[in-house]
Amino acid sequence: MEQEMKYPQWQQLLHDAILEFDSVCLARKVRKAEAAISVRMQKLRAASHNPDELWALRDGLSIIRILKEERQSPPVLTDE
């Protein structure tokens, strides 16, 4: 049973990025998710905002940061 997304306009893009493991596709999906989150944050700040969604957006940006650090950077080679 799949859980319904509370904020699908940006959560679906984030979900797609999380599930992507091809580095080229991942970079594109991360950019799209990050842009959607940024746009939504700007809209919420300009209007009466939903504090629950702002927290979710911040969490989304944290996830994007992790995806960039762990999946987009080239692997570190060590001498063994």
N, CA and C atoms as a LAMMPS dump frame, in Angstrom:
ITEM: TIMESTEP
0
ITEM: NUMBER OF ATOMS
240
ITEM: BOX BOUNDS ff ff ff
-5.0000000000000000e+02 5.0000000000000000e+02
-5.0000000000000000e+02 5.0000000000000000e+02
-5.0000000000000000e+02 5.0000000000000000e+02
ITEM: ATOMS id mol type element x y z
1 1 1 N 0.835 -1.177 0
2 1 2 C 0 0 0
3 1 3 C 0.883 1.245 0
4 2 1 N 0.718 2.079 -1.007
5 2 2 C 1.52 3.278 -1.122
6 2 3 C 0.84 4.43 -0.389
7 3 1 N 1.632 5.148 0.386
8 3 2 C 1.108 6.279 1.149
9 3 3 C 0.925 7.478 0.23
10 4 1 N -0.195 8.184 0.382
11 4 2 C -0.463 9.368 -0.417
12 4 3 C 0.455 10.502 0.029
13 5 1 N 0.962 11.255 -0.931
14 5 2 C 1.851 12.37 -0.623
15 5 3 C 1.021 13.576 -0.196
16 6 1 N 1.478 14.227 0.841
17 6 2 C 0.764 15.389 1.37
18 6 3 C 0.971 16.62 0.481
19 7 1 N 2.163 16.738 -0.128
20 7 2 C 2.506 17.886 -0.982
21 7 3 C 3.072 17.37 -2.317
22 8 1 N 2.215 16.766 -3.142
23 8 2 C 2.714 16.072 -4.34
24 8 3 C 3.385 16.974 -5.374
25 9 1 N 3.097 18.274 -5.391
26 9 2 C 3.674 19.14 -6.426
27 9 3 C 5.197 19.167 -6.369
28 10 1 N 5.793 18.945 -5.202
29 10 2 C 7.256 18.875 -5.122
30 10 3 C 7.737 17.55 -4.546
31 11 1 N 6.907 16.88 -3.754
32 11 2 C 7.337 15.609 -3.152
33 11 3 C 7.523 14.511 -4.198
34 12 1 N 6.731 14.529 -5.265
35 12 2 C 6.886 13.503 -6.299
36 12 3 C 8.239 13.634 -6.981
37 13 1 N 8.658 14.873 -7.242
38 13 2 C 9.972 15.089 -7.863
39 13 3 C 11.096 14.634 -6.94
40 14 1 N 10.957 14.904 -5.651
41 14 2 C 11.954 14.45 -4.68
42 14 3 C 11.974 12.926 -4.614
43 15 1 N 10.822 12.33 -4.597
44 15 2 C 10.697 10.869 -4.569
45 15 3 C 11.396 10.252 -5.78
46 16 1 N 11.161 10.843 -6.956
47 16 2 C 11.795 10.345 -8.181
48 16 3 C 13.318 10.435 -8.09
49 17 1 N 13.832 11.514 -7.502
50 17 2 C 15.285 11.669 -7.35
51 17 3 C 15.847 10.637 -6.379
52 18 1 N 15.147 10.415 -5.287
53 18 2 C 15.616 9.449 -4.289
54 18 3 C 15.75 8.056 -4.887
55 19 1 N 14.825 7.704 -5.765
56 19 2 C 14.82 6.358 -6.348
57 19 3 C 15.721 6.21 -7.568
58 20 1 N 16.381 7.287 -7.994
59 20 2 C 17.232 7.25 -9.185
60 20 3 C 18.674 6.907 -8.811
61 21 1 N 19.268 5.969 -9.553
62 21 2 C 20.654 5.598 -9.295
63 21 3 C 21.571 5.833 -10.494
64 22 1 N 21.018 6.157 -11.64
65 22 2 C 21.834 6.535 -12.788
66 22 3 C 22.317 7.962 -12.546
67 23 1 N 23.629 8.183 -12.577
68 23 2 C 24.186 9.479 -12.18
69 23 3 C 23.725 10.633 -13.074
70 24 1 N 23.579 10.389 -14.366
71 24 2 C 23.127 11.452 -15.272
72 24 3 C 21.677 11.818 -14.978
73 25 1 N 20.839 10.807 -14.867
74 25 2 C 19.421 11.045 -14.566
75 25 3 C 19.262 11.625 -13.168
76 26 1 N 20.073 11.172 -12.231
77 26 2 C 19.984 11.669 -10.863
78 26 3 C 20.253 13.169 -10.819
79 27 1 N 21.29 13.625 -11.497
80 27 2 C 21.619 15.053 -11.491
81 27 3 C 20.436 15.873 -12.006
82 28 1 N 19.807 15.42 -13.069
83 28 2 C 18.66 16.129 -13.646
84 28 3 C 17.484 16.135 -12.68
85 29 1 N 17.21 14.997 -12.078
86 29 2 C 16.073 14.892 -11.157
87 29 3 C 16.303 15.683 -9.875
88 30 1 N 17.536 15.716 -9.409
89 30 2 C 17.857 16.511 -8.22
90 30 3 C 17.638 17.993 -8.519
91 31 1 N 18.091 18.446 -9.692
92 31 2 C 17.894 19.856 -10.062
93 31 3 C 16.413 20.207 -10.132
94 32 1 N 15.606 19.318 -10.722
95 32 2 C 14.164 19.576 -10.83
96 32 3 C 13.509 19.625 -9.451
97 33 1 N 13.86 18.699 -8.579
98 33 2 C 13.279 18.674 -7.238
99 33 3 C 13.702 19.9 -6.446
100 34 1 N 14.97 20.248 -6.544
101 34 2 C 15.484 21.409 -5.818
102 34 3 C 14.794 22.689 -6.294
103 35 1 N 14.596 22.824 -7.592
104 35 2 C 13.921 24.005 -8.138
105 35 3 C 12.472 24.073 -7.662
106 36 1 N 11.779 22.939 -7.685
107 36 2 C 10.381 22.91 -7.239
108 36 3 C 10.262 23.264 -5.76
109 37 1 N 11.181 22.775 -4.956
110 37 2 C 11.172 23.089 -3.522
111 37 3 C 11.448 24.57 -3.312
112 38 1 N 12.415 25.113 -4.022
113 38 2 C 12.751 26.537 -3.881
114 38 3 C 11.575 27.429 -4.266
115 39 1 N 10.919 27.101 -5.368
116 39 2 C 9.761 27.882 -5.81
117 39 3 C 8.653 27.815 -4.765
118 40 1 N 8.391 26.63 -4.253
119 40 2 C 7.331 26.475 -3.26
120 40 3 C 7.661 27.23 -1.972
121 41 1 N 8.914 27.192 -1.546
122 41 2 C 9.312 27.928 -0.34
123 41 3 C 9.102 29.427 -0.527
124 42 1 N 9.438 29.943 -1.695
125 42 2 C 9.243 31.365 -1.964
126 42 3 C 7.765 31.731 -1.92
127 43 1 N 6.912 30.882 -2.49
128 43 2 C 5.472 31.144 -2.473
129 43 3 C 4.928 31.133 -1.048
130 44 1 N 5.377 30.186 -0.241
131 44 2 C 4.882 30.098 1.128
132 44 3 C 5.362 31.273 1.972
133 45 1 N 6.544 31.734 1.724
134 45 2 C 7.067 32.879 2.483
135 45 3 C 6.329 34.163 2.12
136 46 1 N 5.892 34.271 0.855
137 46 2 C 5.218 35.475 0.387
138 46 3 C 3.754 35.533 0.841
139 47 1 N 3.16 34.399 1.076
140 47 2 C 1.748 34.341 1.466
141 47 3 C 1.648 33.857 2.907
142 48 1 N 0.427 33.765 3.372
143 48 2 C 0.267 33.129 4.684
144 48 3 C 0.676 31.679 4.486
145 49 1 N 1.628 31.245 5.243
146 49 2 C 2.259 29.96 4.964
147 49 3 C 1.767 28.847 5.883
148 50 1 N 2.062 27.673 5.434
149 50 2 C 1.739 26.449 6.157
150 50 3 C 3.024 25.986 6.849
151 51 1 N 3.118 26.128 8.182
152 51 2 C 4.369 25.754 8.866
153 51 3 C 4.731 24.279 8.701
154 52 1 N 3.737 23.41 8.588
155 52 2 C 4.035 21.987 8.391
156 52 3 C 4.721 21.753 7.052
157 53 1 N 4.237 22.434 6.021
158 53 2 C 4.869 22.265 4.721
159 53 3 C 6.256 22.886 4.694
160 54 1 N 6.441 24.013 5.369
161 54 2 C 7.784 24.598 5.419
162 54 3 C 8.781 23.632 6.044
163 55 1 N 8.38 22.945 7.103
164 55 2 C 9.263 21.933 7.713
165 55 3 C 9.538 20.81 6.723
166 56 1 N 8.503 20.38 6.01
167 56 2 C 8.685 19.314 5.022
168 56 3 C 9.623 19.773 3.906
169 57 1 N 9.495 21.029 3.486
170 57 2 C 10.386 21.57 2.457
171 57 3 C 11.831 21.6 2.936
172 58 1 N 12.036 22.005 4.17
173 58 2 C 13.395 21.999 4.729
174 58 3 C 13.965 20.584 4.767
175 59 1 N 13.121 19.633 5.147
176 59 2 C 13.561 18.235 5.138
177 59 3 C 13.918 17.797 3.719
178 60 1 N 13.113 18.223 2.756
179 60 2 C 13.387 17.899 1.359
180 60 3 C 14.732 18.439 0.905
181 61 1 N 15.051 19.675 1.294
182 61 2 C 16.355 20.245 0.937
183 61 3 C 17.499 19.481 1.601
184 62 1 N 17.272 19.013 2.807
185 62 2 C 18.296 18.196 3.481
186 62 3 C 18.529 16.893 2.724
187 63 1 N 17.46 16.293 2.257
188 63 2 C 17.576 15.053 1.48
189 63 3 C 18.339 15.317 0.19
190 64 1 N 18.043 16.424 -0.475
191 64 2 C 18.75 16.772 -1.706
192 64 3 C 20.239 16.961 -1.43
193 65 1 N 20.575 17.618 -0.333
194 65 2 C 21.985 17.808 0.025
195 65 3 C 22.674 16.455 0.173
196 66 1 N 22.012 15.513 0.831
197 66 2 C 22.581 14.171 1.011
198 66 3 C 22.741 13.464 -0.33
199 67 1 N 21.729 13.566 -1.191
200 67 2 C 21.828 12.94 -2.516
201 67 3 C 23.016 13.498 -3.291
202 68 1 N 23.206 14.798 -3.227
203 68 2 C 24.337 15.409 -3.936
204 68 3 C 25.665 14.927 -3.375
205 69 1 N 25.773 14.872 -2.065
206 69 2 C 27.03 14.476 -1.435
207 69 3 C 27.344 12.998 -1.634
208 70 1 N 26.337 12.151 -1.486
209 70 2 C 26.591 10.713 -1.476
210 70 3 C 26.466 10.038 -2.829
211 71 1 N 25.613 10.555 -3.711
212 71 2 C 25.39 9.836 -4.958
213 71 3 C 25.944 10.552 -6.178
214 72 1 N 26.126 11.851 -6.104
215 72 2 C 26.592 12.564 -7.297
216 72 3 C 28.092 12.754 -7.318
217 73 1 N 28.72 12.726 -6.175
218 73 2 C 30.168 12.913 -6.167
219 73 3 C 30.845 11.621 -6.601
220 74 1 N 31.991 11.736 -7.284
221 74 2 C 32.693 10.521 -7.712
222 74 3 C 33.176 9.725 -6.494
223 75 1 N 33.24 8.415 -6.624
224 75 2 C 33.688 7.604 -5.501
225 75 3 C 35.131 7.908 -5.119
226 76 1 N 35.39 7.852 -3.843
227 76 2 C 36.745 8.096 -3.343
228 76 3 C 37.523 6.788 -3.443
229 77 1 N 38.666 6.848 -4.115
230 77 2 C 39.503 5.665 -4.255
231 77 3 C 40.528 5.67 -3.137
232 78 1 N 40.702 4.534 -2.529
233 78 2 C 41.683 4.418 -1.45
234 78 3 C 42.75 3.407 -1.841
235 79 1 N 43.923 3.603 -1.325
236 79 2 C 45.002 2.633 -1.539
237 79 3 C 44.88 1.55 -0.479
238 80 1 N 44.736 0.344 -0.942
239 80 2 C 44.632 -0.78 0.018
240 80 3 C 45.763 -1.73 -0.175
